[in-house]
Amino acid sequence: MRRGTFVRWGVPIAAAAVIGAAIGAAPVIAAVSGDPALPERSAEQLLADAAAATSKQQGITPMSGTVQQTASLGLPALPSTAGSATSPLSLLSGTHEVKVWYGGENKIRIAMPTQLNETNVIYNGEQTWYWDSATNTATKLTVKPGSAGKPGSAGEPRHPELPTPQPSDLTPQQAAQRLLAHVGEHSTVRVINTAEVAGRPVYQLVLAPKDEGSLVQEVRIALDGETYVPLQVQLYAKGSAEPAYQVGFTQVTFTPPAPENFTFTPPAGAKVKEATVGEKGFGEKAEERAEHAADMAGKAKLVGDGWTAVAVLPFSQADLQAQSGQDGGDAKALLDTVLKSATPVSGTWGSGRLIRTKLVTVLLTDDGRLLAGAVTPEEIVQAAGAR
């Protein structure tokens, strides 16, 4: 639970430098007509304004609000165990909320409420607490030196990620950074200046893939018209009137949160524990997953580019089943359900099983490969033949 983790979760900010560099010389379409709630801006002007605002504020604006994430990816009905609010797999469907308070670099709080309980992470520069009302347990956390993660080896190749957000992208800023890293020659960009998010006028950057082989119709990134903080990211699949994936504020206030939001005293009768992040047994499984993901990324290759890039991994169905078994019953039940919905396919490259959602297509080949991308089945089958 190091500081960077809190910031990534709790504070969506205007990553103007990243956005500007990513868009580069992308074509810009004029703002749509209508009664403008905000002055018209081209994409370049908007990003320049965002960069200037971020520089003037000298960092992140104090704020608080509620971030809501929704997913309607067209997956088969998930097993009931995977629908638990405490399961990461629950983020693949339905609606989920995270409440955030940010009072400065050393004042961060994140609350994850459910119907019957709530978990809280509170960091005030001196202490970090994790409170779980379901188990009536308060855990005082410290971070073991050197547990901030292992950087990649010098000269090690970096593989660009596909332009589809993962369930872990729970703030608009995170999702915006991922998506805007893939625009440019592959996308058209336009600006809408008549929208609102959380009751505030916003600019919407609308990115649309040029390639017809992508399952993505468009991506909308909403920037607050006053502070230029990203307030919402929406992904629309082709043929869908509603977003297949959305993360954004439903309520936001750009004023410093009250100091009491960053203080915590375990309630009477609560179990109080201490734990060190980075010690064996605490966070060990997460570290193992991260190492496994890094290892797989090193073995991956990309076929194509832009929105129609397809990642190809040496990964068989047996590997998937073994990995899901290590991740627990939820993951195994989900995998079994998804595999039952898979469609047999074949070609000159061999045969395999195809899984399609609104935004992602996955192909498991019988020769031990896993292909995934935000592309049509035709595109991914073609990628399977590219050796």
ChimeraX attribute file (.defattr): number of C-alpha atoms within 10 A of each C-alpha:
attribute: neighborCount
match mode: 1-to-1
recipient: residues
	/A:1	19
	/A:2	15
	/A:3	16
	/A:4	11
	/A:5	10
	/A:6	20
	/A:7	20
	/A:8	16
	/A:9	22
	/A:10	26
	/A:11	29
	/A:12	27
	/A:13	24
	/A:14	27
	/A:15	20
	/A:16	23
	/A:17	13
	/A:18	16
	/A:19	24
	/A:20	20
	/A:21	14
	/A:22	17
	/A:23	23
	/A:24	13
	/A:25	12
	/A:26	18
	/A:27	15
	/A:28	18
	/A:29	14
	/A:30	14
	/A:31	21
	/A:32	13
	/A:33	10
	/A:34	9
	/A:35	8
	/A:36	14
	/A:37	16
	/A:38	15
	/A:39	10
	/A:40	18
	/A:41	17
	/A:42	17
	/A:43	27
	/A:44	16
	/A:45	12
	/A:46	21
	/A:47	24
	/A:48	16
	/A:49	18
	/A:50	27
	/A:51	19
	/A:52	14
	/A:53	19
	/A:54	21
	/A:55	12
	/A:56	9
	/A:57	11
	/A:58	9
	/A:59	13
	/A:60	19
	/A:61	21
	/A:62	19
	/A:63	19
	/A:64	25
	/A:65	20
	/A:66	20
	/A:67	26
	/A:68	20
	/A:69	26
	/A:70	21
	/A:71	20
	/A:72	18
	/A:73	18
	/A:74	14
	/A:75	17
	/A:76	13
	/A:77	12
	/A:78	19
	/A:79	17
	/A:80	11
	/A:81	16
	/A:82	22
	/A:83	19
	/A:84	14
	/A:85	16
	/A:86	13
	/A:87	12
	/A:88	14
	/A:89	18
	/A:90	21
	/A:91	23
	/A:92	21
	/A:93	21
	/A:94	13
	/A:95	15
	/A:96	18
	/A:97	19
	/A:98	21
	/A:99	20
	/A:100	24
	/A:101	25
	/A:102	29
	/A:103	22
	/A:104	18
	/A:105	16
	/A:106	15
	/A:107	22
	/A:108	27
	/A:109	26
	/A:110	25
	/A:111	20
	/A:112	18
	/A:113	16
	/A:114	15
	/A:115	6
	/A:116	7
	/A:117	12
	/A:118	13
	/A:119	20
	/A:120	20
	/A:121	23
	/A:122	22
	/A:123	26
	/A:124	19
	/A:125	13
	/A:126	8
	/A:127	14
	/A:128	23
	/A:129	25
	/A:130	22
	/A:131	24
	/A:132	19
	/A:133	15
	/A:134	11
	/A:135	11
	/A:136	16
	/A:137	18
	/A:138	23
	/A:139	18
	/A:140	18
	/A:141	19
	/A:142	17
	/A:143	16
	/A:144	13
	/A:145	10
	/A:146	8
	/A:147	14
	/A:148	15
	/A:149	10
	/A:150	10
	/A:151	6
	/A:152	10
	/A:153	7
	/A:154	6
	/A:155	6
	/A:156	8
	/A:157	10
	/A:158	9
	/A:159	13
	/A:160	16
	/A:161	18
	/A:162	23
	/A:163	22
	/A:164	19
	/A:165	20
	/A:166	13
	/A:167	18
	/A:168	13
	/A:169	18
	/A:170	25
	/A:171	26
	/A:172	30
	/A:173	26
	/A:174	21
	/A:175	26
	/A:176	28
	/A:177	20
	/A:178	20
	/A:179	23
	/A:180	21
	/A:181	19
	/A:182	23
	/A:183	24
	/A:184	19
	/A:185	14
	/A:186	17
	/A:187	20
	/A:188	18
	/A:189	23
	/A:190	20
	/A:191	23
	/A:192	25
	/A:193	24
	/A:194	19
	/A:195	18
	/A:196	17
	/A:197	19
	/A:198	18
	/A:199	11
	/A:200	16
	/A:201	19
	/A:202	27
	/A:203	30
	/A:204	28
	/A:205	24
	/A:206	22
	/A:207	27
	/A:208	20
	/A:209	23
	/A:210	16
	/A:211	14
	/A:212	14
	/A:213	17
	/A:214	24
	/A:215	24
	/A:216	28
	/A:217	18
	/A:218	20
	/A:219	26
	/A:220	24
	/A:221	26
	/A:222	28
	/A:223	30
	/A:224	21
	/A:225	23
	/A:226	14
	/A:227	18
	/A:228	23
	/A:229	25
	/A:230	30
	/A:231	31
	/A:232	28
	/A:233	28
	/A:234	23
	/A:235	24
	/A:236	21
	/A:237	23
	/A:238	16
	/A:239	10
	/A:240	11
	/A:241	8
	/A:242	12
	/A:243	21
	/A:244	21
	/A:245	25
	/A:246	25
	/A:247	29
	/A:248	27
	/A:249	24
	/A:250	16
	/A:251	16
	/A:252	20
	/A:253	14
	/A:254	13
	/A:255	12
	/A:256	14
	/A:257	20
	/A:258	11
	/A:259	10
	/A:260	7
	/A:261	17
	/A:262	23
	/A:263	14
	/A:264	18
	/A:265	8
	/A:266	15
	/A:267	11
	/A:268	7
	/A:269	8
	/A:270	14
	/A:271	14
	/A:272	13
	/A:273	12
	/A:274	11
	/A:275	16
	/A:276	18
	/A:277	18
	/A:278	19
	/A:279	13
	/A:280	9
	/A:281	10
	/A:282	12
	/A:283	13
	/A:284	13
	/A:285	13
	/A:286	10
	/A:287	15
	/A:288	11
	/A:289	13
	/A:290	14
	/A:291	14
	/A:292	13
	/A:293	12
	/A:294	13
	/A:295	11
	/A:296	13
	/A:297	18
	/A:298	14
	/A:299	13
	/A:300	18
	/A:301	16
	/A:302	19
	/A:303	18
	/A:304	13
	/A:305	13
	/A:306	21
	/A:307	26
	/A:308	27
	/A:309	24
	/A:310	27
	/A:311	24
	/A:312	23
	/A:313	19
	/A:314	16
	/A:315	19
	/A:316	16
	/A:317	18
	/A:318	10
	/A:319	12
	/A:320	16
	/A:321	16
	/A:322	12
	/A:323	15
	/A:324	18
	/A:325	15
	/A:326	12
	/A:327	13
	/A:328	10
	/A:329	13
	/A:330	21
	/A:331	22
	/A:332	20
	/A:333	18
	/A:334	21
	/A:335	18
	/A:336	14
	/A:337	16
	/A:338	16
	/A:339	15
	/A:340	11
	/A:341	14
	/A:342	16
	/A:343	12
	/A:344	13
	/A:345	15
	/A:346	14
	/A:347	11
	/A:348	9
	/A:349	16
	/A:350	12
	/A:351	17
	/A:352	22
	/A:353	19
	/A:354	22
	/A:355	19
	/A:356	22
	/A:357	17
	/A:358	21
	/A:359	24
	/A:360	21
	/A:361	22
	/A:362	24
	/A:363	26
	/A:364	27
	/A:365	24
	/A:366	16
	/A:367	13
	/A:368	14
	/A:369	16
	/A:370	23
	/A:371	24
	/A:372	22
	/A:373	29
	/A:374	27
	/A:375	25
	/A:376	21
	/A:377	21
	/A:378	10
	/A:379	19
	/A:380	26
	/A:381	24
	/A:382	13
	/A:383	23
	/A:384	24
	/A:385	11
	/A:386	10
	/A:387	6
